[in-house]
Amino acid sequence: MIYLDNAATTYPKPKSVYQNVMRAMTEYGANPGRGSHAMAIEGARVIYETRELMAQLFNLDDPMRVIFTFNATDGLNQAIKGVLNPGDHVITTSMEHNSVLRPIKEIEKYGVENTIVQCAPDGSINVEDIEAALKDNTKMVATTHVSNLTGTIMPVEEIGHMCMEKNILYLVDASQSAGVLDIDMKKFNIDLLAVPGHKGLLGPQGTGALLINCDAEIKQLKEGGTGSESSSMIQPNFYPDKLESGTHNLPGIAGLNAGLKYILSKGTKSIYSHEKNLLDIFINEMKKNVKIKIYGPEDINNRCGVVPINIDGIDSSEVAYRLDTEFDIAVRPGLHCAPLAHKTIGTEKVGAVRFGVGPFNTRADVLTAAKALNEISGI
């Protein structure tokens, strides 16, 4: 199979990821932080080392402010619902995934205002438009770093500096950029960063993190066992325990540990260069077919990892089905959990076929995909 659905989850992972998962399951699969025996201590060590690796990759000073979550959605909910209170105002954009939009719409019921800033048809945003939406009660700006639909790279550093000047919190959804683009939380003035472990970080599903680079009060969304202050019925008020109730996904975090080490050894610049080169080849091949409509930025330097397309007269689901059954190529059709993004680019009624390249795709993969699209379109 040619796997081009890396925007949903990366496949395959580095071999070390699978090996670390199995090692955690078979050699030290105890409950980390809940015992003083050797297996529990080893599990706790792996978890702490993974916090350090995450802090290193994203330039966060304190590894204890790396909060493990089950995915980026989990982290985004924690950041949005844990920070915003009735009477606050939050700004976001029309290119967001539902993992940002739905929590914001949910807390609207409880008196949190929101403004959704309209993006351009290629998915890009002007920082001036975000600034124009500011109110006296604006507490947070929440944007994606890279659109999961168009691959559009947002100007997060510019937005971060604007937020810093206005004393507003900046939350970044790095679901499509973590592990691929350079993300420097201090340089970019990112206060809260939500990342999935199973996409660009090359870890297993069921892993992710929320990184905290601010002193804002963040309410926990759940309470329970933390392995600390067990004599008290009150939730601990220090990180990471405050936001990490219950048993950790130790095998998943062990796998994520290996994924992070792989990225740090390769470097995000190398990974991004490889993926951008594949996209450039793929897009240039598709441009030769007049029946294919390509969405997103024209300039390849403004795009990361993802390209959505449609073929004239053929439903996106049919295209994806034929790619799978006739050519053994895996992609994702439909609305991609981003209805406003589809409305922004004009595909809300038809959806699109999304191709997502990853670090292990090859030139042959994208050329084969382009040839398959030509056959499907009848050219």
C-alpha positions as CSV (number, residue, x, y, z in Angstrom):
1,M,0.0,0.0,0.0
2,I,1.0,3.6,-0.7
3,Y,0.0,5.4,2.5
4,L,-0.8,9.1,1.9
5,D,-3.1,9.7,4.9
6,N,-0.3,11.0,7.2
7,A,-2.4,14.1,8.1
8,A,-4.7,11.7,10.0
9,T,-1.9,9.7,11.6
10,T,1.6,8.8,10.4
11,Y,2.3,5.3,9.1
12,P,4.7,3.6,9.4
13,K,6.5,4.7,12.5
14,P,10.2,4.2,13.1
15,K,11.0,0.7,14.2
16,S,12.3,2.0,17.5
17,V,8.7,3.2,18.3
18,Y,7.3,-0.3,18.0
19,Q,10.2,-1.7,19.9
20,N,9.8,0.8,22.8
21,V,6.0,0.0,23.0
22,M,6.7,-3.7,23.3
23,R,9.6,-3.2,25.8
24,A,7.2,-1.2,28.0
25,M,4.6,-3.8,27.8
26,T,6.9,-6.8,28.4
27,E,9.7,-5.5,30.6
28,Y,8.4,-2.7,32.9
29,G,4.7,-2.6,32.4
30,A,3.9,-1.5,35.9
31,N,2.1,1.7,37.1
32,P,4.6,4.6,36.9
33,G,4.6,6.8,40.0
34,R,2.5,4.4,42.0
35,G,5.2,2.2,43.5
36,S,8.8,2.1,44.7
37,H,9.7,-1.2,42.9
38,A,12.1,-1.3,40.0
39,M,9.4,-1.6,37.3
40,A,7.4,1.4,38.5
41,I,10.6,3.5,38.8
42,E,11.7,2.6,35.3
43,G,8.2,3.6,34.0
44,A,8.4,6.9,35.8
45,R,11.9,7.5,34.4
46,V,10.7,7.0,30.8
47,I,7.8,9.3,31.3
48,Y,10.1,12.0,32.8
49,E,12.6,11.6,30.0
50,T,9.8,12.0,27.4
51,R,8.8,15.3,29.1
52,E,12.4,16.4,28.7
53,L,12.5,15.5,25.1
54,M,9.3,17.3,24.4
55,A,10.5,20.4,26.2
56,Q,13.8,20.2,24.2
57,L,12.0,20.0,20.9
58,F,9.7,22.9,21.5
59,N,12.1,25.1,23.7
60,L,10.2,25.0,26.9
61,D,12.2,25.6,30.0
62,D,10.4,23.4,32.5
63,P,9.7,19.7,31.6
64,M,7.1,19.5,34.4
65,R,4.9,21.8,32.3
66,V,4.6,19.2,29.7
67,I,1.2,17.7,30.4
68,F,0.5,14.4,28.8
69,T,-2.8,14.0,27.0
70,F,-4.5,11.3,24.9
71,N,-4.3,13.4,21.7
72,A,-4.3,17.1,20.6
73,T,-8.0,17.4,21.1
74,D,-7.6,16.5,24.7
75,G,-5.0,19.2,25.1
76,L,-7.0,21.8,23.3
77,N,-10.0,21.1,25.4
78,Q,-7.9,21.4,28.6
79,A,-6.4,24.8,27.4
80,I,-9.7,26.3,26.2
81,K,-12.0,25.2,29.0
82,G,-9.3,25.4,31.7
83,V,-8.4,29.0,31.0
84,L,-11.5,30.8,29.7
85,N,-14.3,31.9,32.1
86,P,-17.7,33.5,31.6
87,G,-17.2,37.1,30.4
88,D,-14.0,36.3,28.6
89,H,-13.5,36.7,24.8
90,V,-11.5,34.3,22.6
91,I,-10.5,34.8,18.9
92,T,-10.0,32.0,16.4
93,T,-10.1,31.5,12.7
94,S,-12.2,30.0,9.9
95,M,-9.5,27.4,9.2
96,E,-9.7,25.6,12.5
97,H,-10.3,22.0,13.1
98,N,-13.4,21.1,15.2
99,S,-11.1,20.3,18.1
100,V,-10.8,24.0,18.5
101,L,-14.2,25.2,17.2
102,R,-16.3,22.7,19.2
103,P,-14.9,23.5,22.7
104,I,-15.2,27.2,21.9
105,K,-18.8,26.8,20.8
106,E,-19.5,24.7,23.9
107,I,-18.3,27.3,26.4
108,E,-20.2,30.0,24.5
109,K,-23.3,28.5,26.3
110,Y,-21.7,29.6,29.6
111,G,-21.0,33.2,28.7
112,V,-17.6,33.0,26.9
113,E,-17.7,35.2,23.8
114,N,-15.9,34.3,20.5
115,T,-14.9,35.8,17.2
116,I,-14.1,33.7,14.2
117,V,-11.8,35.6,11.9
118,Q,-12.3,34.9,8.2
119,C,-9.3,33.5,6.3
120,A,-8.5,33.9,2.6
121,P,-9.6,31.3,0.0
122,D,-6.1,29.7,0.2
123,G,-6.4,29.4,3.9
124,S,-4.1,32.2,4.9
125,I,-4.8,34.8,7.6
126,N,-3.8,38.4,8.1
127,V,-2.5,39.2,11.6
128,E,-4.1,42.6,11.2
129,D,-7.5,41.0,10.9
130,I,-6.9,39.1,14.2
131,E,-5.8,42.4,15.9
132,A,-8.9,44.2,14.6
133,A,-11.1,41.6,16.4
134,L,-9.6,42.3,19.8
135,K,-11.9,43.5,22.6
136,D,-11.3,44.8,26.1
137,N,-12.2,41.3,27.4
138,T,-10.1,39.3,24.9
139,K,-8.2,36.7,26.9
140,M,-7.0,34.3,24.3
141,V,-6.2,33.9,20.6
142,A,-6.3,30.2,19.4
143,T,-5.1,29.3,16.0
144,T,-3.8,26.3,14.1
145,H,-0.2,26.4,13.0
146,V,-0.9,24.4,9.8
147,S,-4.3,23.8,8.3
148,N,-5.3,20.2,8.4
149,L,-7.2,20.8,5.1
150,T,-5.0,23.0,2.9
151,G,-1.6,22.7,4.6
152,T,-1.5,26.5,4.9
153,I,1.2,27.6,7.3
154,M,-0.1,30.3,9.6
155,P,2.1,33.3,10.8
156,V,2.3,32.0,14.4
157,E,5.4,34.0,15.3
158,E,3.7,37.3,14.2
159,I,0.5,36.4,16.0
160,G,2.5,35.4,19.1
161,H,4.3,38.7,19.2
162,M,1.0,40.6,18.7
163,C,-0.5,38.7,21.6
164,M,2.5,39.4,23.8
165,E,2.2,43.1,23.1
166,K,-1.5,43.0,24.0
167,N,-1.0,40.8,27.0
168,I,-3.2,38.1,25.6
169,L,-2.7,34.3,25.8
170,Y,-1.8,32.5,22.6
171,L,-2.9,28.9,22.1
172,V,-1.5,27.0,19.1
173,D,-2.9,23.8,17.7
174,A,0.3,22.1,16.3
175,S,-1.5,19.0,15.1
176,Q,-0.1,19.2,11.6
177,S,3.2,20.9,12.3
178,A,4.7,19.3,15.5
179,G,7.7,17.3,14.4
180,V,7.8,18.8,10.9
181,L,8.2,22.6,11.4
182,D,10.4,24.4,13.8
183,I,8.4,25.5,16.8
184,D,10.1,27.6,19.4
185,M,7.7,28.4,22.2
186,K,9.8,31.2,23.6
187,K,10.8,32.8,20.3
188,F,7.3,32.6,19.0
189,N,5.7,33.7,22.3
190,I,3.4,30.7,22.4
191,D,1.7,30.4,25.8
192,L,0.0,27.0,25.3
193,L,0.9,24.4,22.7
194,A,-1.3,21.4,22.0
195,V,0.4,18.5,20.1
196,P,-0.7,15.0,19.1
197,G,1.8,12.2,19.6
198,H,0.6,10.1,16.7
199,K,1.2,12.4,13.8
200,G,4.4,14.3,13.1
201,L,5.9,13.2,16.4
202,L,5.7,9.6,15.1
203,G,4.4,8.1,18.3
204,P,1.4,5.8,18.9
205,Q,-2.2,6.8,18.9
206,G,-3.5,7.7,22.3
207,T,-0.7,10.1,23.0
208,G,-0.3,13.9,23.0
209,A,0.7,16.8,25.2
210,L,-0.2,20.3,26.3
211,L,2.9,22.4,26.9
212,I,2.5,25.4,29.2
213,N,4.7,28.5,28.8
214,C,2.7,30.9,30.9
215,D,1.5,31.6,34.5
216,A,-2.2,31.7,33.7
217,E,-4.5,29.8,36.0
218,I,-5.6,26.6,34.3
219,K,-8.4,24.7,35.9
220,Q,-8.2,20.9,35.8
221,L,-11.1,19.2,33.9
222,K,-10.9,16.0,36.0
223,E,-9.7,14.9,39.4
224,G,-8.3,11.6,40.7
225,G,-5.2,9.7,41.6
226,T,-1.9,11.3,40.8
227,G,0.5,9.3,42.9
228,S,1.2,12.5,44.9
229,E,-0.4,14.0,48.1
230,S,-2.4,10.8,48.4
231,S,-3.5,11.7,51.9
232,S,-5.5,14.6,50.6
233,M,-8.9,14.5,48.9
234,I,-8.0,17.8,47.1
235,Q,-6.4,17.7,43.7
236,P,-2.7,18.8,43.8
237,N,-2.1,22.3,42.6
238,F,1.2,21.8,40.9
239,Y,2.2,20.6,37.4
240,P,2.0,18.1,35.9
241,D,-0.1,16.4,38.6
242,K,-2.8,19.0,38.6
243,L,-3.8,18.1,35.0
244,E,-2.7,14.4,34.9
245,S,-5.2,12.4,36.9
246,G,-5.2,8.6,36.5
247,T,-2.7,6.1,35.1
248,H,-0.5,7.2,32.3
249,N,-0.5,5.5,28.9
250,L,3.0,4.2,29.6
251,P,3.4,2.0,26.4
252,G,2.2,4.9,24.3
253,I,4.5,7.4,26.0
254,A,7.4,5.0,25.6
255,G,6.7,4.8,21.9
256,L,6.5,8.6,21.8
257,N,9.8,8.8,23.5
258,A,11.4,6.9,20.5
259,G,9.5,9.1,18.0
260,L,10.9,12.3,19.6
261,K,14.4,10.9,19.6
262,Y,14.1,10.1,15.9
263,I,12.9,13.7,15.1
264,L,15.7,15.3,17.3
265,S,18.3,13.1,15.5
266,K,17.0,13.9,12.0
267,G,16.0,17.5,12.6
268,T,12.8,19.2,11.6
269,K,14.4,21.1,8.8
270,S,15.4,17.8,7.1
271,I,12.0,16.3,7.6
272,Y,10.2,19.4,6.3
273,S,12.5,19.7,3.3
274,H,11.8,16.1,2.4
275,E,8.0,16.5,2.7
276,K,7.9,19.9,0.9
277,N,9.9,18.4,-2.0
278,L,7.4,15.5,-2.4
279,L,4.5,17.9,-2.3
280,D,6.1,20.1,-4.9
281,I,6.6,17.1,-7.3
282,F,3.0,15.9,-6.6
283,I,1.4,19.3,-7.2
284,N,3.4,20.0,-10.4
285,E,2.3,16.6,-11.8
286,M,-1.4,17.3,-10.9
287,K,-1.2,20.7,-12.6
288,K,-0.8,19.0,-15.9
289,N,-4.3,17.5,-15.6
290,V,-7.0,20.2,-16.3
291,K,-9.7,18.1,-14.6
292,I,-8.0,18.3,-11.2
293,K,-8.7,21.3,-8.9
294,I,-5.9,21.9,-6.3
295,Y,-6.7,23.9,-3.2
296,G,-4.4,25.9,-0.9
297,P,-1.4,28.2,-1.2
298,E,0.2,28.6,-4.7
299,D,3.7,29.0,-3.1
300,I,5.0,25.7,-1.9
301,N,6.9,27.5,0.9
302,N,3.5,28.5,2.4
303,R,2.3,24.9,2.6
304,C,3.2,21.9,4.8
305,G,2.5,18.3,4.2
306,V,-1.1,18.4,2.9
307,V,-2.8,19.0,-0.4
308,P,-6.6,18.7,-1.1
309,I,-7.9,18.2,-4.6
310,N,-11.1,17.4,-6.5
311,I,-11.7,15.8,-9.9
312,D,-14.3,17.5,-12.0
313,G,-17.6,15.5,-12.0
314,I,-16.4,12.8,-9.5
315,D,-17.4,12.8,-5.8
316,S,-14.4,12.9,-3.4
317,S,-15.5,9.7,-1.7
318,E,-15.6,7.9,-5.0
319,V,-12.1,9.1,-5.9
320,A,-10.8,7.9,-2.5
321,Y,-12.6,4.6,-2.9
322,R,-11.1,4.0,-6.3
323,L,-7.6,5.0,-5.1
324,D,-7.9,2.4,-2.4
325,T,-9.5,-0.5,-4.2
326,E,-7.9,-0.1,-7.6
327,F,-4.5,1.4,-6.8
328,D,-3.9,0.5,-3.2
329,I,-3.4,4.2,-2.2
330,A,-4.8,5.4,1.1
331,V,-6.1,9.0,1.4
332,R,-9.0,10.7,3.1
333,P,-12.1,12.3,1.5
334,G,-14.9,14.4,2.9
335,L,-14.9,17.4,5.2
336,H,-12.0,16.5,7.5
337,C,-13.6,17.7,10.7
338,A,-13.1,21.2,9.5
339,P,-16.5,22.6,8.1
340,L,-15.6,26.2,8.2
341,A,-12.3,25.6,6.5
342,H,-14.1,23.9,3.6
343,K,-16.5,26.8,3.5
344,T,-13.5,29.1,3.3
345,I,-12.0,27.4,0.3
346,G,-15.4,26.8,-1.3
347,T,-15.7,23.0,-0.9
348,E,-18.3,22.8,1.9
349,K,-20.8,21.0,-0.4
350,V,-18.5,18.6,-2.1
351,G,-15.6,18.0,0.3
352,A,-12.2,17.2,-1.1
353,V,-9.7,14.4,-1.4
354,R,-6.8,15.0,1.0
355,F,-3.3,13.7,0.4
356,G,-0.9,13.9,3.4
357,V,2.8,13.0,2.9
358,G,5.0,11.8,5.7
359,P,8.7,11.3,6.4
360,F,8.8,7.8,4.9
361,N,7.0,8.6,1.6
362,T,9.0,8.6,-1.6
363,R,9.1,10.3,-5.0
364,A,7.7,7.1,-6.5
365,D,4.7,7.2,-4.1
366,V,3.5,10.7,-5.2
367,L,4.2,10.0,-8.9
368,T,2.2,6.8,-8.7
369,A,-0.6,8.8,-7.0
370,A,-0.6,11.4,-9.7
371,K,-0.8,8.7,-12.4
372,A,-3.7,7.1,-10.6
373,L,-5.6,10.4,-10.5
374,N,-5.1,10.8,-14.2
375,E,-6.6,7.3,-14.8
376,I,-9.5,8.0,-12.6
377,S,-10.2,11.3,-14.3
378,G,-10.0,9.7,-17.7
379,I,-6.9,11.3,-18.9
